[in-house]
Amino acid sequence: MEAERDAILAALRPVVDGIAATFGPVCEVVLHDYRRPEQSVVALAGAVTGRSVGGAMSQIGLRMVARGDEAADELNYVTRTDTGKLVKSSTMLLRDSSGAVFGALCVNVDVGAASEVHALLGALAGIGGAVPAEPPVTTFGDDIDSVVDVMLDAHRHQSWALLDRAGRLDLFRSLDERGVFAVRRAIEQVAGRLGISRASAYSYLSQSRKQPLTGSRGGGRDGSREGGRGGAGEGARGRVRDAAGDWANDGDAARDRANEGGHS
């Protein structure tokens, strides 16, 4: 199966160059291998988001990994880079012959200049229009730690010390649903940012996965997390899940001290 996935990625490398050449300098095409989230960019043409080969995936890619084989293509969505550039993108998932998701082909188009021309022509023609909603900001970078940091910042609406147990579990569940813990060392990074011990972070993650979802996907765990065909994200999630189980089984007394005292 790994050989099949490698062959699909190899076949798409010239496609990356071809699409970028067709649409010119406003277009960037990125080929991702989701089996290694920290260095998922295996081919790239164009320069819209400022990434390079060997770079990490964005929040969008992590979200796809979290959804596993249940993920679907996302087409013609608009985001804004952290430098303010307006980008229209499409993310088309790659699946092997079993249907398991293992990567993506992404097309990013810098539409800032086109939007300015459109606004100018509208003003000259005297055509008014509603102001479009502000697109979400997406962090594109080669460093996966910076991507995780941005996702953590977006969830720190309240001090960890002021959250009750349910709030803390909801925080870990939300981060998990967005693919944060598919990244190596993410658990340590989250623990450090929250000011808690690594054992406490593992325990909260383990407990959050045992409770039903409260989000938009309804009750019950996502099939990509506990079953299904085991796509590229499953290996990364499995490493965290196994470690979480080890920490959670260290004993109630130690877990309670880690969760409610000291670093908490």
Legacy VTK file of the C-alpha trace (Angstrom):
# vtk DataFile Version 3.0
C-alpha trace
ASCII
DATASET POLYDATA
POINTS 264 float
0.000 0.000 0.000
2.825 2.406 0.781
4.338 1.715 -2.648
0.999 2.542 -4.262
0.780 5.841 -2.379
4.355 6.733 -3.320
3.541 6.018 -6.968
0.489 8.304 -6.904
2.554 11.142 -5.430
5.280 10.612 -8.016
2.734 10.709 -10.855
1.341 14.017 -9.606
4.655 15.883 -9.388
4.613 16.992 -13.056
0.938 17.931 -12.660
1.974 20.405 -9.953
4.308 22.206 -12.353
1.791 22.069 -15.201
-1.076 23.681 -13.277
1.150 26.445 -11.893
2.587 27.189 -15.335
-0.905 27.379 -16.841
-2.230 29.982 -14.395
0.970 31.986 -14.004
2.552 33.821 -11.067
-0.701 34.303 -9.136
-1.034 30.526 -8.723
0.650 28.123 -6.324
0.209 24.348 -6.384
1.197 22.209 -3.395
1.382 18.419 -3.168
0.992 17.101 0.389
1.881 13.731 1.893
-0.282 13.447 5.025
1.795 10.564 6.342
4.268 13.122 7.684
2.377 16.233 8.861
5.539 18.043 9.997
7.054 17.868 6.483
4.022 17.224 4.317
4.976 19.407 1.329
6.617 17.025 -1.157
6.262 19.172 -4.292
5.497 22.849 -4.863
5.305 25.288 -7.760
4.545 28.989 -7.451
4.921 31.356 -4.514
1.638 32.484 -2.997
1.880 31.279 0.609
5.661 31.448 0.989
6.206 27.765 1.693
8.847 25.392 0.359
9.331 21.663 -0.148
9.728 19.967 3.224
7.379 22.443 4.894
4.498 21.656 7.208
0.783 21.530 6.530
-1.565 24.345 7.571
-4.589 24.240 9.872
-6.620 23.123 6.852
-4.439 20.068 6.322
-4.488 19.195 10.015
-8.272 19.372 9.945
-8.294 16.927 7.039
-6.009 14.542 8.927
-8.292 14.707 11.959
-11.287 13.720 9.812
-9.396 10.779 8.341
-11.147 8.850 5.596
-14.381 10.768 6.254
-12.759 13.980 4.977
-14.072 15.525 1.761
-12.591 17.842 -0.850
-12.878 21.553 -0.075
-13.179 23.651 -3.221
-13.065 27.397 -3.906
-12.802 28.574 -0.308
-11.251 31.937 0.528
-8.768 32.608 3.316
-6.329 35.328 4.213
-2.657 34.710 5.001
-1.110 36.142 8.155
0.490 38.801 5.937
-2.941 39.916 4.694
-2.896 38.297 1.258
-6.323 37.162 0.023
-6.155 33.598 -1.324
-8.740 31.395 -3.033
-7.950 27.719 -2.616
-9.065 24.195 -3.400
-7.930 21.118 -1.509
-8.390 17.845 -3.379
-7.716 14.739 -1.337
-5.626 11.802 -2.498
-6.873 8.288 -1.753
-5.318 4.891 -2.332
-7.178 1.955 -3.857
-8.793 1.142 -0.496
-10.213 4.653 -0.254
-7.905 5.758 2.562
-6.855 9.415 2.538
-3.089 9.890 2.502
-2.443 13.295 0.940
-3.814 16.226 -1.014
-3.270 18.356 -4.085
-3.865 22.013 -3.228
-4.240 24.989 -5.548
-3.850 28.492 -4.086
-4.605 31.599 -6.151
-3.704 35.131 -5.061
-6.978 36.964 -5.728
-6.048 40.203 -3.971
-5.153 42.047 -7.151
-8.250 40.766 -8.959
-10.439 41.895 -6.046
-8.952 45.387 -6.187
-9.614 45.641 -9.945
-13.159 44.368 -9.432
-13.815 46.971 -6.733
-12.369 49.725 -8.930
-14.505 48.755 -11.925
-17.565 48.574 -9.697
-16.876 52.048 -8.330
-16.354 53.476 -11.817
-19.568 51.886 -13.006
-21.438 53.180 -9.990
-22.359 49.686 -8.895
-22.516 49.259 -5.168
-22.412 45.984 -3.386
-22.463 44.403 0.017
-19.136 44.164 1.761
-18.072 40.503 1.693
-17.474 38.702 4.950
-13.915 38.812 6.201
-12.264 35.463 5.348
-10.564 33.508 8.119
-6.821 33.877 8.560
-4.810 30.744 7.819
-1.196 30.276 8.855
0.955 28.908 6.042
4.476 28.095 7.123
7.229 25.541 6.967
7.332 25.240 10.773
4.563 23.025 12.180
5.102 24.412 15.698
4.002 27.874 14.562
0.848 26.391 13.038
0.007 24.588 16.291
0.684 27.786 18.264
-1.824 29.715 16.142
-4.455 27.025 16.683
-3.819 27.136 20.440
-4.129 30.913 20.503
-7.507 30.667 18.772
-8.830 28.483 21.619
-7.460 30.395 24.605
-10.528 32.531 25.241
-10.331 31.857 28.979
-7.523 31.121 31.386
-6.859 27.416 31.915
-7.011 27.959 35.686
-10.575 29.308 35.362
-11.879 26.368 33.319
-13.760 23.609 35.100
-13.141 19.968 34.231
-15.792 19.958 31.481
-14.294 23.081 29.934
-10.817 21.573 29.970
-12.038 18.395 28.289
-13.890 20.466 25.683
-10.676 22.363 24.944
-8.705 19.149 24.363
-11.556 17.661 22.316
-11.698 20.749 20.104
-7.938 20.716 19.522
-8.091 16.997 18.773
-10.881 17.473 16.208
-8.716 20.044 14.423
-5.821 17.598 14.078
-3.418 19.250 16.530
-2.424 15.957 18.127
-1.556 14.347 14.786
1.679 16.353 15.034
4.686 14.876 16.813
5.530 16.668 20.080
2.202 18.541 19.982
1.180 17.182 23.374
4.310 18.676 24.936
3.708 21.952 23.120
0.111 22.142 24.319
1.105 21.290 27.880
3.757 23.994 27.886
1.393 26.644 26.546
-1.298 25.745 29.080
1.160 25.568 31.971
0.351 21.968 32.894
2.382 18.788 33.043
2.726 16.460 30.082
1.069 13.686 32.130
-1.908 15.953 32.759
-2.199 16.805 29.056
-2.113 13.123 28.070
-4.764 12.338 30.672
-7.119 15.105 29.533
-6.706 13.997 25.914
-7.456 10.381 26.829
-10.527 11.367 28.841
-11.836 13.698 26.117
-11.713 10.853 23.589
-13.813 8.625 25.848
-16.711 11.096 25.967
-19.302 11.684 23.210
-18.788 14.577 20.838
-20.664 17.791 21.578
-19.815 19.401 18.209
-21.603 19.607 14.894
-20.887 16.011 13.886
-23.226 14.654 16.542
-22.759 11.987 19.193
-20.273 9.163 18.968
-16.671 9.356 17.962
-15.691 10.054 14.378
-15.195 6.778 12.557
-11.818 7.954 11.335
-10.554 8.029 14.901
-11.682 4.691 16.243
-12.242 2.580 13.165
-12.575 2.832 9.425
-9.851 2.087 6.949
-7.038 3.761 8.837
-5.831 6.574 6.563
-2.604 8.541 6.840
-3.692 10.369 9.977
-4.370 7.166 11.892
-0.693 6.414 12.495
-0.082 9.866 13.924
-3.222 9.749 16.045
-2.395 6.235 17.157
0.961 7.318 18.591
-0.756 9.908 20.741
-3.610 7.567 21.662
-1.207 4.843 22.834
0.832 7.296 24.849
-2.318 8.763 26.345
-3.389 5.317 27.436
-0.037 4.677 29.103
-0.193 7.933 31.055
-3.847 7.479 31.956
-3.079 4.073 33.476
-0.345 5.355 35.780
-2.745 5.454 38.701
-5.576 7.625 39.953
-3.518 9.380 42.576
-0.768 10.456 40.203
-3.289 11.516 37.583
-5.258 13.577 40.068
-2.125 15.345 41.233
-1.177 16.110 37.639
-4.643 17.334 36.700
-5.633 19.410 39.695
-2.476 20.426 41.473
1.023 21.632 40.808
1.351 22.534 37.133
-2.410 22.929 36.658
LINES 1 265
264 0 1 2 3 4 5 6 7 8 9 10 11 12 13 14 15 16 17 18 19 20 21 22 23 24 25 26 27 28 29 30 31 32 33 34 35 36 37 38 39 40 41 42 43 44 45 46 47 48 49 50 51 52 53 54 55 56 57 58 59 60 61 62 63 64 65 66 67 68 69 70 71 72 73 74 75 76 77 78 79 80 81 82 83 84 85 86 87 88 89 90 91 92 93 94 95 96 97 98 99 100 101 102 103 104 105 106 107 108 109 110 111 112 113 114 115 116 117 118 119 120 121 122 123 124 125 126 127 128 129 130 131 132 133 134 135 136 137 138 139 140 141 142 143 144 145 146 147 148 149 150 151 152 153 154 155 156 157 158 159 160 161 162 163 164 165 166 167 168 169 170 171 172 173 174 175 176 177 178 179 180 181 182 183 184 185 186 187 188 189 190 191 192 193 194 195 196 197 198 199 200 201 202 203 204 205 206 207 208 209 210 211 212 213 214 215 216 217 218 219 220 221 222 223 224 225 226 227 228 229 230 231 232 233 234 235 236 237 238 239 240 241 242 243 244 245 246 247 248 249 250 251 252 253 254 255 256 257 258 259 260 261 262 263
